[in-house]
Amino acid sequence: MASGSPTLVWFRDDLRLADNGALHAAAKSGRPVVAVYVLDDSPGIRELGGAARWWLHHSLAGLDESLRKHGLRLVLRRGPARQAIPEMAAECGATSVFWNRRYREPERKIDEAIKASLKSDGMEAESFAGTLLHEPFRVQTGSGKPYRVFTPFWKTIRGNHPPAPLPAPRNIAAGPRLKTETLDSLCLLPTKPDWAGGLRRAWTPGEAGARKALRSFLSERGDGYASDRDRPDREATSRLSPHLRFGEISPGQIWHALHTAVHDETFAGTGHDAEKFLAELGWREFCWHLLFHEPRIETENLQKRFDAFQWRGEPSERTAWQRGRTGYPIVDAGMRQLWQTGWMHNRVRMIVASFLIKHLMIDWRDGEAWFWDTLVDADPASNVANWQWVAGSGADAAPFFRIFNPILQGKKFDPAGDYVRQFVPELKKVPPEHIHEPWNAPDDILAKAGVRLGPTYPLPIVDHGRARNRALAAFAKLPKD
């Protein structure tokens, strides 16, 4: 039987039992545990978008179900956390509070303030690693500076294996029951209207769903990952990103599971597939390390010369992009996939981002905000860093003059048009040779496919060639490095 004062375990972006350093330490102590989650409304906390709030609701429900198997319940409160955490510690008589570290600057400052407050009251407050493969303050260049280029960063961490994942605690002593908000009272789900039907069909949030997605990728979809991951018409990606976003699985768990599968020859793919997948995990890590050291990138260009870029920001064109009505099928398919499922294939994310920034010359921050609201995997670091990467304004960024041709991108990565047909059904009868540029299709082909350009599917809102030249001319006016 547990003895001693309780330990408060504060869950955040780590909604799992396995490989959870804070929970593991609390359970190992043998003292009673009180598990809490705070929907924090502190200044500086970026409110989750609608799709992520939907995911959070179901992830919290899954975590509570797992905790109840150990006799615990997840205590839910609203923020600000600086007030809620000390209050709950006092309510249950806790003498220690454990959590896993966060790396965005506003959250770090909140955690530092709470830790100082708790310690001044004579309590133990301890934080643990659990969100990244390596701590950002420990990975540096030979000159002692943060990395700004991915390749040397990846070379540094690739050979440095993260610690082995911690098992889920077998026994957790339950602490006192605290008053809790109901999950429904947090109002995370859409109601009027309930637009989440597509999300429900596409996803299974929670730690169990994360484990299933990882097993499926390792045993079934890893084969050909290195080449097929760019094909939105194929089921070739891991679909682990939202599970990682909410910490239902840790990057360390994925890293070690992949290495074990390769060693045991149970991984469906080749060594090259495994290395490419690890590099994608490394890119996520790079984005977080970048945000840790350069918190301003959330709202500012990392490369200051882009501050002089003359954005157009035409509202009607922004709306057409958001609704998947640009007249470019691969762009429209991606934006509709996002709206329907809360997710978009990575290659298509680059295509639609390039289109918004360079064809429409709309500020990357507008696109980042739309993705933040509509992605179930809207990640504070990856979302910002990837938008700046496409814009050419970030670290190790693609050059601005690399402007994706949406027609050629569609033909290359969705050659038969299957992806377009799935999400742009008004084009489903258009033959493959015309589906990525239906405005060039003969009239009889369009008539047979039931397509009337304008009434049933829009004509392109901009001409690719002219839009490209306009963007390059604007870029040429920027001050040099």
N, C-alpha and C positions, 0 to 999 in steps of 0.2 A: 504494500500500500504506500502511495506517495506521501511524503512528509515535507514540511517546510513551506515557505511562502511561495506563491505562484510566480511563474514567468509569463509575461505577456509577449506573445509572438505576433508581430505586426506584419501582415501580408500586404504586398503592394503589387509589383509586376512579376510575381513569383508564385503563381496560383497553382501550386503542386505540393505533394508530400515528398516525392523522391528528389534527391540532390538539392535539398533545401537546407543550407547551412544553419540558418537561424532555428528552424524547427528541429533539426537534428541535435543541435547543442542543447536546446531546451528539453527535449525528450531524454537525452543522455544524462542530464543532471538528476533525473528521477523526481524532480519537483513537479507539482501540478502545472498544467499549461492552459492558458487562456488565449485562444486564437481570435484575432480581430482584423477587420478591414475597414478603412476609413475612406469614404468618398470625399476627397479633400477639395475644398473650394478656396484654399488659401490664395492670396495674390501671387501671381507668377505661375500657378499651375494651369496648364493648358487644358481646357475642357475637352473631353473626348468628343469626336464626331459621332454622328448617329449610328453608323455601322459598327464602330468600335464599342459603343455603349451597348448595343445589342449583344455583341460577343461577351462583353464583361458580365452582363446579367447571367448568361448561361455558364460562364466559367466560374463565377462565384457560387452558383447553384451546385456545380460539380464538386467544387472544393468542399462546400458544406456537407455534401453527401459523403465524401471520403472521410472527413473528420468525424462525422457521426458514427462511423463504424468503429471508431476508437472511443466513443462516449463523449466526444466534444461537439460543440456547435460553433459555427463561425459567427462572431458578434459583428454586426454591421452598424456603423455610425456615419454621420455626415461630419465634414470638417468644420473649421480648420483643424488640421492634425496637431498643431502646436497646442491646442486646447484639448482635443479629444483624447490623445494618447496619455498625457498625465492624469486626466480625469479617470480614464478606465483603469489605469494602474492603481490609483487610489481606491477606486471602487472595489477592486478584487483583492486589495492588500498585496499587490505584487512588489517585489523588491528588485526585480530585474526585467528589462525590456530588450528583446532581441529583434533584429530585422536584417534583411539583406540589402546591400548597398545599391543606391541609385546614382546616376552619373550626369543627369541634366542639372545645370547650375541652380535653378530655383529649388529643386527637390533636395539637392545637397545642402543648401543653406538652411532649409527647414529641418533636415535631419541633424545638422550640426547644432542648431538652436535647441531642439528637443533633447539631444544627448547632453548638452551642457546643463539644461534645466533639470533633467532627471538626476544627473550626478551631483548637482548642487543640493538636491534633496536627499542625498545619501543613497541613491539607487544605482544599481548596475545597469549600464546601457552599452550594448555591444552590437556592432554590425559585422556582417559576413559577406564574402564574395558569393556571387550566385547568378549573375546576369550575363557576364561576359566570360570569354575564355581566359583573358588575362587582364589585370588591373591597369587602367590607362596611365596611372602615375608610375608604373614600373616598366613600361615599354618605351624606350628612347633610342634615338640614333647614337652613333658613336660619339657625337659632339654633345650629347646630353639634351637634345631637343626632341620635341614630338615629331613623328613622321608626317609628311605632307604628300608623300607619293606611295601608292599602294604596293608596288612590286617589292621594294626593299622592306617595307613593313611586313609583307606576307612572308618573305624569306626569313625574317627574324622570328616570327611566331610559329611558322610551319614546323620547325624542328623542335619546338618547345611544347611538349604535350601538356595539356591542362591536367589538373589532378583527377584521379578516378572519381566518378560520380558517387555520391553518398546514397545508400539505400534508403527507402522510405522507412521511417521508424516502425518497428513491430508493435511496440507498446508506448502509448502516450497517456500519461496520467491526466485525467480531466480536472481542471480547476473550477472555481466557483462560476455559476451561471450569472452572466451580466444581462442587463436590459439591452435589447437589440432592436434596431429597426428591422422591418420586414424587407425582403428583397424587392418586392413590388413597390414599396414606398420610396425606393430610390429612383423610381421613374426612369429606368434605363431603356425600356422597350418602347418602340413606336406604337401608338394606339390609334390616332386619328389623323391620317389613315395608318393602318398596319401595312407597311411596305416591305416587311421582312420575309415574305414567303419564299423568295428566291434564295435568301440566305439560309433559311431553315432547310431547304432542299439540298443545298450545296455543302453544308458544314456540320460537324459535330464538335462543338467547343468542349473543352475540359481536358484534364490530364489523360484520361482513358482514350479520348479521341486523338490526342497527340501521339501516344504510344502506337495506336493503330496506324496512323498516317506514316510514322517512321518505319514500322514493320513492312507496310505495303511498299514503300519506296525501296527499301533495301532488298526485298525479296522479289519484287515484280517490275518496278518502273526505273530502276537504276541502269538497266542495260541501254546503252546508247545515250546516256544523259549528256555527255560532252557535246554531242552533235545535235541531238533532238531537243535540248532544252530551249532552243530558239524557235521551235515550231509550235505555234499556238494551236495548230490543228491536231496535235498529238498530246496524249496524257503522259508527259515526260518529265514533269517537275515534281518536287517533293510535296508541295502544298503545306509545308510546315510553318510558313511565315507567320500566320496569325497565332499559332500555338507558341512560337518563340516570342512574339510580341507581348503576350500576357504571361509568359513564364510558365506555361503548362508543361513545358519541357525546356531543359537548359541546353545551351550550345555544347557544353561539356558532355552531356548525355549523348547528343547526336554524334559528336566527334568520336567518342569511344565506341559507340554502337557500330559506326561505320568501320572503324579499324578492326573491331572484332569480327564483323561480317566478312571483311576482306581476308583476314587471317584464316577464318574457318571455311572460306570459299562458299559462303551462303549469300554473298552480295551478288545481285543479278548482273551487275555491270563489270567493266574491266577496271584495271588500275587507273587508266586515264580518266574514266568516268568518275572514279572515287576522288581523284585529285582535283578535278574540276568542281565537284560538289563541295569539297573542303575549301576551295578558293572562294566560293560564293559565301560560305560561312565566314571566311576571313574578311570579305568585303563588308559584311554586316559589322564585324568587329572594328574594321577601319573607320566606318562611319561614326561609331560610338566614341572611339578614341578621338576622332576629329572634333566632335561636338563637345567632349569633355574639355579639350584644350582651347577650342574656339567657340564658346557659347553664342557669340554674336551671329553665327551663320544662320540661326533660325530666322532672322529678319533682315540680315545685311549680306551683301555680296562679299564673299571672302576675298576676291580680287577687286579691290576698290575702284579700278578703272571702269568697271561695269556700272558704277553709280551714274555715269554720264550717258548711259544707253537711253535712247529715246523710244520708250514703249508707246504703242498705239492704244491698246486697251479698248477696242471697239466692243461695246456691250452685246450687240446682236451676234457678233462672231463668237464671243465667249459663250453665250447661251447655246449657239449651234454646236460648239465643241462639247459642252457639258451634256447635251442631250443626244449626242451621236447623230448629228444632222449636218455634217460638214460636206457631204458629197464624196468623200474619200472612204471607200468601204472598209479598209483595214482600220482606219481611225475610228469610224463609227462603230464597228464591231467591238473594239476595245472599250469604248466609252459605255456602250450598252451592257457589255459583260460586267463592267464595274458597277453599274447601277442595279443590275439584276442580282449579282452574286456577292457584291462587296469585295471583289478581287479582280485583278487583271493580270494576264500573262506578262512576264517581265520584258520580253522583247517588245510587246505591244505598248507597255508603259513608256519605253524609250521613244517609240514612234509617235505616240499621242503627245508626249511632252515636247518633243522636237517640233511637232506641228503647231502647238500652241505658242511656243516661244519664238519660233523662227518663221513659220508661215504667217501666223497672225500677229506676231510681234506683241504678244501679251506677256506681262511680267510673270516670271516664273513663280513668284509668290502667290499669284492668283491660282495657278495650277496646283501648287503645294497645298493651299487651303482647301481646294476641292477634293483632292486625294485624302486629306486629313479627315474630311467629313464623310467620305464614301467608302474608304477602305477598311476592311476588318483588321488588316495588318498595319494600320497607320502607325508607324514607328517614329518617334521624335527625331532620331538620328538619321535613319535611312531615308525617310521621306524628304527631309531638307537636303541632305548631302546628294541624293540622287537627282533632285531637281536642279541643284546648282551644277552638278556634273554635266547634265544635258545642256544647260545654259552656257557652259563654258566659264562660269564665274567662280567655281569652287576649287577644291583641292584635287590635283591630279585629274583635272576635268578634260572632257572631250573638247577639242577646239570648236569655237562657235561656228566656224565655216564648214564643219561637218553637219550638213543639213540633210536629214533623211528624206528621200523621195518616197512618199507613201505608196506610190504605184509599184515601184520596183521592190520595196520592202514587202508588200503584199504578195507579189509574184514569187519572191524568193522564199518566204517563210510560210506562206499559205497557198502553195501552187495550185491546188485544185479548188480553192475557195471554200473549203469545208468550214473553217472557222467563221468566215464572213456569213455563210449561209445559216450557221447556228444562231448568230446574234442579230443579223440583218435579214430577217425572213422575206422581206419584200424583194430580195435579190436571189432567192433560193433557186429559181429556174434559169438564171443567167448562166451560160456556159463558162467553163473555167477560163477560156482565153479572153473573155470580156469582163469577168466579174470584178476585177480590180480597177477598171476604167470604163464603166458602163456607158459614159457619154460618147465614147468612140465606137460603140457597138452599132451595127447596122439597124435601121429602123425595124426591119422585119424580125430580127433576133429579139429586140426589146419587146415588140408587140407579142411575140410568141411566149415570152417570159412574163408577160403581164406587167411590164414596167413602163411607166410614163414619167420621164425625167421632169422633175418639178412637182407634179401632183402626187406621185407615189414614192419617189426617191429624189432627194435634192440634187441639183447640179452642184459642182464644186463651188464653195463660197469664195475661193481664191484660186488663181491659176498658179500651178507649182513653179513654173519658170520665173514668172514675174515676182512672185512672193520671195523666191530664193534671192533674186537680184536685189530686191528691196532690203532684205535682211542683211545681206553682205555689204550693201552701201551704208547702212546704219552702223554696222560693226566697224567699218573702215574709218568712221569718224571718232572712234574711241581713242583716248590717249594711249600711247604705247606704254609697255611695261617699264 
